[in-house]
Amino acid sequence: MSLPALTFSDDQAQAYDRVAEMLREAGVDLEDGLCLPAKEGKTRVMALLGKAGSGKTMLLAELARALGEAGVETVSGDYESRRRKDRRTLAILAPTNKAASVLRNRGVPATTIHRILYTPVYHPEYEKIAEWLMGNGEKPEIEGLTDEALDRAFASFQGHKSVPAALAAAGLRGSDFITGWKRREEPLDIGFVDEASMLDDRQFEDLQEIFPNLLIFGDPAQLAPVNQSGAMVFDGLKDSQKMELARVHRQEADNPILDLAHALSDPALSFEDFERMIEDKARSDDRVVWAQRVEVDLMARSPVLVWRNATRIRLINAFRAVYGAPETELLEGEPLICDGIELPLKHRKKRLDLEARGLIKGAQVIYLGPGRKPGFSRLHVMGAPDPRISAASIVKIEKPDEEEPFIPFAARMGATFLHGAAVTIHKAQGSQWDAVQVFAPDLYAAARMGRSEAGQPLWKRLAYVAITRAQERLYWVVRNRLAKPSAPLSVDDLRAASAAPLELTAPVAEEEI
């Protein structure tokens, strides 16, 4: 058995070999670095499963690297070169922008499932630059762009393989080189899908239509999608199509957050025992905090994770009250969650524009202020490669004990948003933050109810998902209290990362409302 230079554990090596065998049958030999043209045939689907810390992401990254060395072209969703008969392609996908950004932060060129379904259409002049960057043509001569600007674009592309970022480095804006979006007409080749526990049956079917060779990565201990009856898409695969990583790879200094997450697999562990375990960890390691109140300063960038919808609404209103937010408007820096897009079918192109820029259901957004037109908002889409946009917005603020949400302002149609200072644990799945606050009284309520999902107490599944959203620090909040903010809301941390905004509008006659 020939393995990459990276040292694998036994279970990782076995999983790597299983995937390599699947790819060899598809005409890509990782061992010899050989890449043959794709052939028509049956769809190959495999699932690589493991709990947090088992090395799934490391395997995904290593397999992607080996495929690149074998001559397989990675399709990022930013730009796709002209189709060639002998071309083999790989797309690395995640269900949400935030989940894709977690992979990108680890050096993996990931995009969202939606972004791979809808591809950008480039202006012909700038398409020449993109083809040159991809190694498919000579350095072009473009009116208005100097050799120095093209050299900056080339250096940028070598660093992170993003065509839009490279063109931005040359001084161009997205509206200069992207003229629109179109639905993918032809299938791709090899697909890697992370956070597969979030996929529903329809998405899984769509992926199998696009990719004749599909490898999904998932955590069987997470929560199944809503309306999936506690089942995940990989549960229906044959045993021969599934591989499980049993070993947990810890950081050199150990990881108390992973320790707590994996302790939940003990069937004898009660909620009270688990809380004592958290309290003990907090005494010895500052990466775990036994919190007597919710830290409001953290809520603007990483929402409090709750189980009950009533708790979510109550915390959102407490967050707005403590910052003195008026009912009739939003403050700059308030977090929002995209709840979908309300546009009639005749404005399908505008819907694609919004979704392609990251405003898909569940996207996390920070409000930057009103746009130039009534009903428009300037927004920062968290995790999106080009995060800053201006879009027609409908914002809904839910109120405790009130059936209908309050709407501080709204366009006639556009992207709809709920407040994002607190989210349910189901909605947080796939995302990660440096610091995460888990509202423990909600999980205690779940434990008292005695509910189960897929044969495991629901509170344990909720706790596992919530805990593993934390990358560096976990706050286990045990009291229904809210701290005072240390400073007013701000967006200074976002300004440096934001490009010039792209205006996305959808004009409509009054009678079409």
N, C-alpha and C positions, 0 to 999 in steps of 0.2 A: 504494500500500500504506500503510495507516494502522497505526502501531505505538503501543504504550504509551509513556509519557514515558521509561521506562527505555531506555537505549541498548543495543541488541543488536549482536552481531557479525553478519556476513552469514549464517553458518550457523544462528545462533540465530533470526534474523529469518525465515529460510526455514522453519525448524521450527515457529515460532509460527504462521506463515501456514498451514502444512499442517494443524496441529491446529485452527486457527480454521475452516478449510474443513470439516473433519470435523464440528465442532460446529454449523456453520451448517446442514449437511445434517440434523442432529438437531434443529434448531429453536432453537438458541441463537446469536445473532449478536453476537459480541464487539465488532465495530466500531461497530455502532449501539446496543449495549446492549439488545438486544431479546431477549425470552425468551418463546417460544410453548409451548403445551402439548405434551407428548411424544406421538408417534404410534407406532403399532405398525409394526414393520418389521424389517429384517435387523440383526444385531449388527455394530457397527463396532468393529474392533480395530486399534490402531496402536501401534507401539513406537518410543520415542525413546531412542536408544543413544548412549553416549559414555563415554570413560574418565574417571577421577578428575580433577576440575578443569575439565571441559569445559562446565560451566554447566547441567547437568541440573536440579539442585535450584533454581537461580534461575529457570529456565523454568517448573518445576512451580509455584513460588510465584507467579510473575507470572500464569500461566494461572488459578490458583485465585482470585487477586485480581480478575481481569477477569470471571470467572464470577460472583463475588459481586456486583460492580457491575452485572451484567446481570440480577440478581434470582434467581440460582440459590442455593438454601439448602444450606449445608454440613452434612452429617450426621457427627457426631463419634463416635458410639457411646456418648456419655454420656447423651444424651437425644434422642429423635426426636419432633418435633411431629406432631399428628394429620394424617393423609394428606388432601391436597386434590387434586382432579383436575388443577388447573392448576399444581401445584407441580413445579418442577424441582429435582433434588437432585444434590449432588456429595459423594462420600466419598473421602478421601485415605488410602491404606492402605500399610502395610508388613508384611512377614512376621513380624517380632518386635517385642516391646516396646521393645528397645534401638534398633532401626532407626526405629521411630515416634518415639521420644524425640529422636533426632538431628534429625528434621524439626521437631518441636515447639520445640526449642531455637532453631531458625531462624525461628520465627514462623509455621510452617505447621501448621494444626490436624489432625494426623494421628492415626490410630488403627491397631490391628492388624486383619488380615483376620479373625481369630477374633472380635474384639469387634464387628465389623459383622454377623457371622452371628448373634450372640446379643445381643439388645437388653434393656436394663433395664426392669422394670415398676415404675412410680412409684406411691406412695400417692396417691389422688385429691386430697387436700388440697394436697399439695406439687406435684402436677402442674399446679395452677393457677398456682403461682409460676413453674414452668418455662415454661409457655405465655406468661405475661406477659414473662418475660425474653427469649423468642424473638420478641416483638412481636406475639403473636397474641391478646392480651386485655388487659383493664384490670388495674390494680394490685389484687391480691386482699386480702381481710382474713382473716388466719389466726390462730386462737386460739393464744396463747402467743408470737406473733412481733410485735414492735413495728414501727412505721413505720421507725424507725432501722435495725433489723435488715434489713428489706426493702431499704432504701436501700443498705446495705452490700453486699447480694447483687447489686443492680443495678450498682453501681460495679465490683464484682469481675467481673461478666459482661462489662461493656464492655471490660475490660482483656484478658481471655483467652478469652472465649466458651465457658467450661466451666460447664455447669449444676451438676454436683456441687461444684465449687470455689466457685461463687457461693452455693450453699446452705450450704456449710461456713462461708463468711464471715458468714452469718446466724446461726451458732451451732448448726447441725444436723450430725448424723453420718449416714454412709451408711446405717446400719441404720434411721434414722428415715424416710427417704424412698424407699429402694429396697426393694421387697418380694420381688423375685425376678428371674429372667431367662427369656427365651423365645427360641426360634429364629425368625429372620426368616421371615415368611410371604409377604411380597410383595417383588418385585424393587425395586431402586433405579434410578438413571438414569445418571449419569456417574461413572465410577470412575477415579481416578489411582492407580497402584500403583508404589511405589518399590522398589528392590532386586529387580527382576524376575528377576535371575539366580538368586535363591534359590528361585523357584517350581518346584514339580514339576507334572507334567501334570495330576494330579487337582485341585490348587488352581487351575490355570489354567482348567480346565473349570468349576469351581464359580463362579469370578469371571465367566465369560462368561454363566452362567445368571442371575447377579444383576444384571449391568450390561449393558444393550444398547449402551452407548457406553463403551469401555474403552481407556485409554491407559496403557501400561506403560513404565516408565523402567528401563533396565538398563545394565550395564557388560559388554560382551562379553569383556573380558580377565579377568574373575573366574572362579571355579571353579564348574562346574555342580553341581547337587544330586547327592548320593550316589544311586546306582542310576538315573541318567539317561543313562548311557553317554557322558558328556562333552558332551551337548547341553543347550541352554537352551530355554525355551519359545518365545522369539522367533526361534530359528533356523528354526522351521517356518513362519513367516509369509512371505507373498509380499514381494518387493522393494518393491512399491508400498505396502506397509503399514509399512515401516521407514524411519526417518530417522536419520542418524548425525551427531553433532557432532564434527567433526574437530579444531577448534581447542581448545587448552588455555588457559584463562584463569588467569593466575598472579596471586598477591597482589602488591601494590605493591612489597613488599620481596623479591619472588621467594619461592619455596617449595622448599627443598632436598629435602623428602620427596617432593613431586610430581616433581621432577627425576629422582630415583632410580627412582621407579615407572615413569616413561615411558621411561627408558633401557633398560628390559627389553624393549622392542619391537624392539631391534636384534638381528637374527638372528645376528650374528657375536659377540655378547657372551657370554663364558664366565663361569662362576661366579667364577673367580679374578679376572677383570677387574672384575666387579661388586663384589666385596669390596674391591678396591683403590679403586674409585670411592667406596665408602662411607667408607673410611678417609680419603681425601682430603677429602671433605665434612666429616667430623667435625673435621678440623684447622681448618677455616675457619668453621664454623657450629655453635653449641652446640645447635641443634635436632636435630642428628644426633650420636649418641654411639656411639663404638666401645667397647663394654663388655666388660671382662674377666670379668664375673660377672653373675649374675642379681641384681637389686636386690629383696630380699624385701619391702621396705616397699611397693613398688608392686603386689605380687601380690594383695593383699587387695581391691583395687578394679579393677585391670586385669590380667587373667590373662596369663601368659607364653604366647605363641603358638608352637605346635610342629606338626610334621607327624606324627610317630610316636606311637602310643598309649602305647608303653612309656616314651617320654620324658615324656609327660604325667603318667603315674602316678608316675614317679620324682621329678619336681619337686614334685608334690602332697605326697608323703610327706616330702620334704626341708623343704618349707614348714611342715608340721605339727610336724616334729621340732625345727626351729630356734625355734619359738614354745613348745615344751614342751607341746604339746597331748596330753592323755592319750587312749589308745585308746578308752576307754569313754564319752567325751563330747566335745562340740564346745565350742570357745571362742567367747565373744561376739566377733563381728566376722569369723568365718571365712566365705569366699565359697563359694556353692553354685551348681550348675546344675540346674534342673528337668529330670528325665529322663522325665516323664510322670506320669499319675495312675492309681493302681491302685484303682478302685472298681467294684463290680458294677453291672450295668445298672439295678437297682432304685434306685440312688442317683444317677440321672442329674442331678437338680436340684443335688445337691452338687457334682458334677463341673462343671456349668455355673458354679456360684458360684466355684469355684477358678479355672477358666480365664478367666472374665470379669474376675477381679481381677488377672490377669496371670500365673498359674501355668500357662503353656503350655510344652510341651516346648522346651527351649533357653533359657528365661528365666533371667536372672542374679539371684541372691538373696543377701542377706547375713543370716547367722544372728544374731539379737538375743538369744537365750536361750530357755529352756524356757517353754512355755505353762502355763496354770493346770491343764490336764488331762494325765495321763500320755500320752506319745507326741506331744504337741503342741509346736510350735515357734513362737516369735514371729519374723517374717521381714520384711525390707525388700526389696521387688521392685524392682530397678533399672529405671528408665525408666518405671514405671507412674505414671499421674497420681495415684493414691491408693495409695502404696507399702506401707503397713504393714498386715500381716494376721497372724492366728494360725491355723495350719492343722495338721491331722493329718499327720505327716511320717514318711517312711521314708528314712533317710540311709545311703548306701552309700559306704564308703571303700575304694577299690581298692588292692591291695598289689602290689608288684613280685614277679613270678614266682609269683603265687598266682592260681589260676583263679577262686575265689570271692571277692567283696569282703567286707570286714569291716563289720558293721552295728553302730555304737555304740549306737543306740537306734532304735526303730521303733514306730509305731502299727500296729494290725492292718491298716489300709488308709489311703490318703490320697495326698498328693503325694510322689513319689519324687525323691531328689536325689543327684547325684554331687558330688564336691568341685570347686570352681571356681578354684583358684589357678593352674591351667594348663588351656588348652583347645586343641583342634586348630584349625588355620587354617580348615578347612571350617566348624566350629561358630562361629567368630568373624565369619564373613561377615555383613554387615549392621550390625554394631556398630562404634562408634568410641569411642575414649578419648583423653583429653588426651595421655597418654604410653603408648607401647606398647613392650614388649620382645619381640623376635623371636629365637628360639633358632636361631642360624645353623648349628650342627653338623647339625641335622635337614635343613636345606635342602641342605647339602653332600652328605648321604647320598642325597637325591633326585636331585641332579645326577650323582652317581657311578653311580646305577642307570640313568640314561639314559632314564627313562620320559617319555612324551609324553601330552598330553591336547588333543584338538581341534587337532592339528597343531603344538602349541607345547610345548617342554620343560616338564615338570611343575614343576620347581623355579622356573621363571620365573613361572608362574601362582601358585604358592604365595607367592613373594616379593612379587608385585604385590599380592595380597589382603592379606597381612600388613602390608606397608608402608603401604598406604592406610587401615588402621584407625587410624593415628596422626594426631591433629589438630594437635598442637603439638610433640611430641618423639618421636623414634624412637631406641630403644636396640637396636643390633645386637650381640647377645651371642655372643661367639666362644669362650668357655671354659665347661666344665661345672663351674661353681663357683657357690656361693650366698653372698651377703653376709649378715652378721648384721643383725637388725632394730635400728633405732634406738630403738624404743619398743615396749611391749606392744600387742597388737591393741586397737583402740578402735572405737566406733561414734558418737563425738561428732559426726562430720561428717554423720551421717544423722539425728540426733535432731531437728534444727531443721526438716528437710524432712518428717518423719513426722507423719501424723495419728493419731488414736486408732485402735487396731487393730480390725479386724472379725473376729469369731470365726467360723471356718468348720469345721463338724464333720459327721461322717457316722456316727451310731451304728449298730451292727450286732450282731446276736446272735452268740454264740460259735460256733454251728454253721455260720455263714455265712462264716467266715474262709477 
